[in-house]
Amino acid sequence: MTKPTPTEIGHGYDAFADLLDQIWGENLHHGYWDDTFDETSLEDATNRLTDKLSGLLTIEPGDRLLDLGCGIGEPAIKLATAHDIEVVGVSISERQVQRANDRVASAGLAGRLSFQLADAMELPFPDESFDIVWALESLHHMPDRWHVLRQVARVLRPGGRVAIGDFLLVSGADGQEPDAARVREVSKGVLSIVGIDEYLSNIRAAGLVPEAIEDVSKHTQPSWGKAAVRFEALRDQALPHIGAEQFELTLSRFHGFSEESTLGYVLLTARKPV
Ligand SMILES: C[S@@+](CC[C@H](N)C(=O)[O-])C[C@H]1O[C@@H](n2cnc3c(N)ncnc32)[C@H](O)[C@@H]1O
């Protein structure tokens, strides 16, 4: 199976919208747990991951932040509630953009936050127009992460920073060798990941200087298993929307990811030199 195009990804998110709410909650990203005894709910754990990533940044009042792959706007709303900043979010899903704009209007934040349909591969923003770019669990969907990072470097002002949460190829449990091809196989062709050295050299090649690097794989690992349990419970509701084939494919991906210990997760920040 080949990697879906941005348009197909957008249609997928549109079709899965109601199910995703029931699987992940308002944040469409992994959770963060302290250890295997931590019984924090998936909803609270996903908020925690947002806090972990924002904690790696210094966010100043008045900063202008671009949220690349904004979902239904929850991380952006959390950031803008905690800090007096302006946010522009983009998603490739029309329905997400609509929902994110509705949600900020209800929260009385429409003056500072806005969301629009756009492909991160071709960002429709002028050079040097943002202080911060935020990409939480969205780069893995994009046809070329490194091209997107070059776009990020273009729209950041000198001294601006990017914050990334992304999947990472790591050494697995019991010394299992990292194997990108195996992860790709488990994902049925949709997920390409690289190790930290390759990731950092592409950040540098895009003209950015890596700053914070946190491998949080052990903390995010429970996410897929918890999502699989919730997804399986939604079978009857899901079948009329996505059909049996898509349901089984998605469920087998969730189980495969949950068992693949070389599929890790990294939080990163980088700065555009002045
Ligand atoms: C796993 S969700 C994460 C959403 C959000 N960052 C969050 O944490 O709740 C991935 C997001 O990336 C967006 N996305 C995927 N490919 C994209 C592209 N080429 N351009 C813009 N957004 C994209 C999806 O529409 C979705 O909003």
The ligand as an SDF file (V2000), in Angstrom:
LIG
                    3D

 27 29  0  0  0  0  0  0  0  0999 V2000
   -2.6710   13.1370   14.2420 C   0  0  0  0  0  0  0  0  0  0  0  0
   -3.4720   14.6540   13.7790 S   0  0  0  0  0  0  0  0  0  0  0  0
   -2.7810   15.7890   14.9600 C   0  0  0  0  0  0  0  0  0  0  0  0
   -3.6710   16.9920   15.1580 C   0  0  0  0  0  0  0  0  0  0  0  0
   -3.2360   18.0240   16.1700 C   0  0  0  0  0  0  0  0  0  0  0  0
   -1.8510   18.4430   15.9610 N   0  0  0  0  0  0  0  0  0  0  0  0
   -3.4270   17.5300   17.5680 C   0  0  0  0  0  0  0  0  0  0  0  0
   -2.4070   17.2800   18.2280 O   0  0  0  0  0  0  0  0  0  0  0  0
   -4.5680   17.4190   18.0190 O   0  0  0  0  0  0  0  0  0  0  0  0
   -2.6220   15.0800   12.2570 C   0  0  0  0  0  0  0  0  0  0  0  0
   -3.0200   16.4070   11.6760 C   0  0  0  0  0  0  0  0  0  0  0  0
   -2.1630   16.7000   10.5700 O   0  0  0  0  0  0  0  0  0  0  0  0
   -2.9600   17.2340    9.5120 C   0  0  0  0  0  0  0  0  0  0  0  0
   -2.2570   17.0560    8.2430 N   0  0  0  0  0  0  0  0  0  0  0  0
   -1.8340   15.9010    7.6830 C   0  0  0  0  0  0  0  0  0  0  0  0
   -1.2380   16.1430    6.4980 N   0  0  0  0  0  0  0  0  0  0  0  0
   -1.2800   17.4820    6.2960 C   0  0  0  0  0  0  0  0  0  0  0  0
   -0.8190   18.3450    5.2700 C   0  0  0  0  0  0  0  0  0  0  0  0
   -0.1850   17.8840    4.1910 N   0  0  0  0  0  0  0  0  0  0  0  0
   -1.0160   19.6760    5.4220 N   0  0  0  0  0  0  0  0  0  0  0  0
   -1.6640   20.1720    6.5060 C   0  0  0  0  0  0  0  0  0  0  0  0
   -2.1230   19.4020    7.5180 N   0  0  0  0  0  0  0  0  0  0  0  0
   -1.9300   18.0690    7.4240 C   0  0  0  0  0  0  0  0  0  0  0  0
   -4.2620   16.4680    9.6190 C   0  0  0  0  0  0  0  0  0  0  0  0
   -5.2850   17.0870    8.9000 O   0  0  0  0  0  0  0  0  0  0  0  0
   -4.4550   16.4940   11.1480 C   0  0  0  0  0  0  0  0  0  0  0  0
   -5.0160   17.7140   11.5290 O   0  0  0  0  0  0  0  0  0  0  0  0
  1  2  1  0
  2  3  1  0
  2 10  1  0
  3  4  1  0
  4  5  1  0
  5  6  1  0
  5  7  1  0
  7  8  2  0
  7  9  1  0
 10 11  1  0
 11 12  1  0
 11 26  1  0
 12 13  1  0
 13 14  1  0
 13 24  1  0
 14 15  1  0
 14 23  1  0
 15 16  2  0
 16 17  1  0
 17 18  1  0
 17 23  2  0
 18 19  1  0
 18 20  2  0
 20 21  1  0
 21 22  2  0
 22 23  1  0
 24 25  1  0
 24 26  1  0
 26 27  1  0
M  CHG  2   2   1   9  -1
M  END
$$$$
